[in-house]
């Protein structure tokens, strides 16, 4: 049967089933000390849901997430925010046909499920015979296997029970000694997720993550500095270093003066680049590009193409990838059932190679329409130099800059136009004038108004890519990937770009 | 006009309006018997059960050495109705969730722990763990956390509603959404491409070791239309009309009630003529600005209101959403001995009236919110506070007596530590007759900002870039729509330069969802403001083209 088309009249259901091999390489053991449930435990929950109302649950996702968070403000612990949640989302359809309903709950017991099924039955009987529904499609299409990933680190899981009491002093003590006002975030997270279809494929993954960041400010509010680290493995992080770097950045930022806004050469730290690239993830959505013509990769009024696939879109020295198996940027190798509608395997993707757009992300159902494997938008991405491209350190970039601005970090970045990726935001926690190859002096913060599609085409130099924390992001995408925690890793290099538009001064510190 | 019968909109309006037809099938008549069973999720966790769970958590916290503890537990149901892009029913559903969060104070430090299993054992574990964490953090503390005292309250409250949406058949609600999308699509090219309603009912109990037990049940719709329209209809239907629905508590009567349908028609009738203007660009430069009431209210929800959140002002959010343009507060209060911070025309208050989704009978500290004057005649005189921030703020303002919380403690969900948030902001209108046309009068070339523009701000809310619907004023009259234009502003100078303010007839409303905290939480702000005029705003060109 041909894949169901979004554009054809709605039909109730198809009957083919999808079969995907389960993940390989996932450990089967169930350590008692893990902060989240094991695969076996999640499977027991899933099987319970599948069997409580036999045959009517079409697919589900059960996940167990835990976090340990400590927040510091004004050199004191402000609060902790620790706990865990088990949540299940499942699709429901009566045996006699009709569209699907969804149910989600974090009260995972059979009493709640019985109430849920009674309620769904009420809705279902209201629904059937009413308006035609859209689709729940299962299509017999060959799929890629689920990629084996290594996202779990026992050191991070263990740190959830004891690291805060040892790490927090490493943040607090230098802040207090510096005479600055310090705020900090130290967070650990663990997550296990099990998803799949009744009588169909199943998938499981677990992950740990840690993030640490410090803001150091002068008491008079005149200057501030920031530094952060993020890693799935806690032992690779150093809170002392984070505090020291933030304090150093604050001290260097004391006494800023104003520089005329305008277009300047910009040396962007990886923190700043990450804030821009996080906003680019949605640009790779195939549906938004092809159907809505709403991204930078859409082509209007050309009978030969509707996307820029195959065209150069950024500097040829760059490539952009999203790979669940990325050693730094790896992520859950299958779809998020509640938001994607599937737990289908996610592919290793090179979206841009040598500056040329290679492909887009085809989400659930639209991928079937186009004969493409399923993929999520690259909420986790790696922007890096092509192999063989000479890399520059930040110091080297500064040394070759006659006149420019060094940006430690951007904040409050928002996309103003999807079609151009025009963004605005402000510099924060470290902004300096570069003159004749050296940092000349700290400057007042700027508002910027530019697009990465311009900036990445005015590339002067690129450095080594590394995972960096995003810190606070004020806006959110529809699926919450900007703000949901743990974050999807973003791996980016420092960049030196020409003619970056610092459109106005900002009074903010 | 008949209250709840489906009817033709905009009959008699010619041109682009044509008429919005929400289908030919009659809606149910008010008072008609409903023999459709509700979805029955209410029975899962009643208020008594929630209170029992809360008590278990508090007992465990105090048994483990907490000198004070409070807990918030909630049971939340959601009923999701939506359409897809092609006006067909989407995938609706239900959600039921329990959230429980304990905050314990021991040794002068807070510890917070949450759990989402509604069992006594789980809540006892959470209470015990919160106290353990507090004691651990106390050893690292550089000072004692002080809480403003609060009277003990034992009371309950439910948001008023007429029609329980959880009893309205799914088919009817879906038909309503689909009919709306179809009607709009027939009349306006590129109109809303999908819409949905999420009904949310939450019963939240707040209990403290000082004897407070508050039980509140909130019922509200969340409306989510989407789409871009040429001209003013976007403003009418999103967020104008949907702001009407999504910004207040209430039940299904909010969508089908006569008052609301009349309001929809009024908004459409008022806004459709604006779509007849040509679209032009604006040269980069500085122009006088008039903000209509909704645009002014938008600024309150996104900039001026949040700047007065006590935790932002005191630096609690420095590593997250940021501080405030009035931080450090001491310096601001000293500076304004010379001159008011903003225009003397500005008097800004915060409150939490219970008809708005930013409101509540009691906050998440168990305190009854009090209206708080933030700015009076241009002078900063107050901030929004909770029990944790009230003492420091009172000291800075030089208030005499015991500091009391303003009642603005809010956690997005019951399991999150409360922060200062959720408020309704009001900018006082002119007591003299001043219409929007009066504000535009005398402007030879300027800009009128209408609707609810988006505002991209910064970490101190000190500046921003405003985008949205703008119209060109020439000699006091509207002459065109402006495309590809944004306005850069600095928050304090903008409000300081306010030259004229409209009367009550120019009042508009707005709603905004902002994020703060780490991990982030949502804060819901609503606002009411009159139109106002400033002599100069900096306008930039946002119209860029990629090759």
Interface residues (C-beta under 8 A of the other chain):
Chain A: X6 X7 X10 X67 X69 X70 X71 X72 X73 X74 X75 X76 X77 X78 X79 X80 X81 X82 X83 X84 X85 X86 X87 X91 X99 X100 X101 X102 X103 X104 X105 X106 X107 X111 X112 X115 X116 X118 X119 X120 X122 X123 X126 X127 X129 X130 X131 X132 X133 X134 X136 X164 X165 X168 X169 X172 X176 X181 X183 X184 X185 X187 X213 X214 X215 X217 X219 X220 X221 X224 X226 X291 X296 X341 X411 X412 X414 X416 X417 X419 X420 X422 X424 X425 X426 X428 X445 X447 X449 X451 X453 X454 X471 X472 X473 X474 X475 X476 X483 X485 X503 X504 X506 X507 X508 X509
Chain B: X36 X37 X38 X39 X40 X41 X43 X44 X45 X80 X84 X85 X86 X88 X89 X90 X91 X92 X93 X94 X95 X96 X97 X98 X99 X101 X103 X109 X110 X111 X112 X113 X114 X115 X116 X117 X118 X126 X129 X133 X134 X136 X137 X139 X140 X141 X142 X143 X169 X170 X171 X174 X175 X178 X314 X315 X316 X317 X318 X319 X320 X321 X322 X323 X325 X327 X328 X331 X415 X416 X417 X454 X456 X457 X458 X459 X460 X461 X462 X463 X465 X467 X486 X488 X490 X491 X492 X514 X515 X518 X519 X520 X538 X540 X542 X544 X545 X546
